[in-house]
Amino acid sequence: MVRQVIAGVILVLLFAGCSEDPDEPEPKPVKGQPVDANPHDMVASPANPAPGQVVDLTFPPKALRGIAFTLTADDGSETYLLTAGREPSWSREGVNVVVDIGVSGPGPDRVVIPDVATPGTYQLCTGNASVERCVAIEVED
């Protein structure tokens, strides 16, 4: 009898956490904060860079990643490959050869926004990491 009561309580607790409110709106990404809104993930500063501006990316303390990143316009019209470093660089998506170096720690990793990037919302993502991290940024004039 006690086992049945315990099993019933466990089932009630499991199903209580499964309900969702279908009328609840989907949260919008906050510029410069991780797309999944996890405050312990990648963060971009500034969140509203201009073309040609350097952006600092910070990570959780033990985050593993490479030095390659992608920058993709929300409408899919533009994609760039960014390489972090003391002298960050970029190239258009396509056939590129990148020597990707593994790094870990909080950063900051410095990337440059392409000087030809048009204003708009972009997803800035790790290019070669075991856990993909993305952050929404707004490229401004």
N, C-alpha and C positions, 0 to 999 in steps of 0.2 A: 504494500500500500504506500509506504513512504517513497519507494522508488518511482511509483507512478505519479505521485504528487510532484516530486523533483523533476521528472521528465516533462510533466505538463508545464511547470513554471519555466523551464528552459525553453520549451517551444514558444510559449507566449512572449518571452523576452526576445527570441530570435525574430519572430514575425513582427513585433512592434517596431523594430528598426528598419523593416523593409518597406513601409508605406511611404509614398511620395505624394506631394500635392501637385496634381497636373496643372493647376492654375498658377503655380508659382513661376514667375518669369526666370529665364535663364540668366545667370549673372554675366555682366559684360566685363571684358578684360580691362584692367586699369593700366594705362600706359606706363611702361617701365617696370611693371610687376609681372611675374610669371603668368602665362596664359591660364594655367590651372589654379591660379590664385594662391599657390603655396608660398608663404613668405620666406621659406627656407630654400628656395630654388634660385635660379638665375635672376639677377636684377640689373637693369640698364640705367646708366646715368651719364648724360641727361636722357630723359625719356622722349624728348622732342628735339632731336638733333637736326641741324641743317645739313644739306649735302656738303661733303668734304670735312665734316666735323668728326672728331674722335669720340667714341663712346666707351666708357669703362663698364665692363661686365664683372659682377661679383657672384660668388657661388657659395654653397654650403662648405664648411671647413675641409671635408675630405673628398670633395667632388672630383671625379676623374673625367678627363675630357682631352680633346686634341686642341690644336691651335686653329683649326678650320671651322668656319661658321657659314651659315647661309642666311641671306636676307631676301625675303620673298614678299612682294606686294600682295595684299589681301585679295586683290582681283586676279592675281596670277600673271599679270602683264610683265612683271620684271622679276628676275632672280639674279642674285650676285653671289659669288663665292668670296668670303672675307677671310683674311689670314691675320691672326693676332700677333702682336710683337711690339718691340720698341719702335719700329717703323711699319705700322700696319699697312696692309695693301688689300686690293680687291681686283676681281676680274669678273667678266660676264660669265654666266653659266654656259657650259658647253664642255668641250674637251679641254681639261686642265690637268696639269701634273702638279700635285702639291705634296711636298714632303711633310707629313703630319706628325708632329712631335707630341707625345703624351705628357700631360701635366696634371697636377692635382693641387688642391688647396683652394682658398677663397678668392684668389686673384688680387687685384683686378686684371682681367685680360682686356687689352686695348684693341679695338677694331675701328676702322674708319668707314663712314658712310660714303658710298661712291658719289663723286661730284656730279654725276649724271642722273642720280636718283630723283625721280619726280616726287613732289609732295604727296603724302598720303600715308595710309596705315600699312605697316609691314610686320611680318613675323621674323624675328631674329633668333635663329636656332643653332645649337651645337651641330657641327657637321660630321663629327666622328666620335661619338661618346657612347658608352654602354647604356646610359640613360639619356635619352634626348631631352634637352631643356630648351624651351622657347619663351620668348618675351615679346609682347606687343610694343612697338614704338611708332611714333608719328613723326615722319620726316616733314619738316616745315621749311619754308623759304627763308 
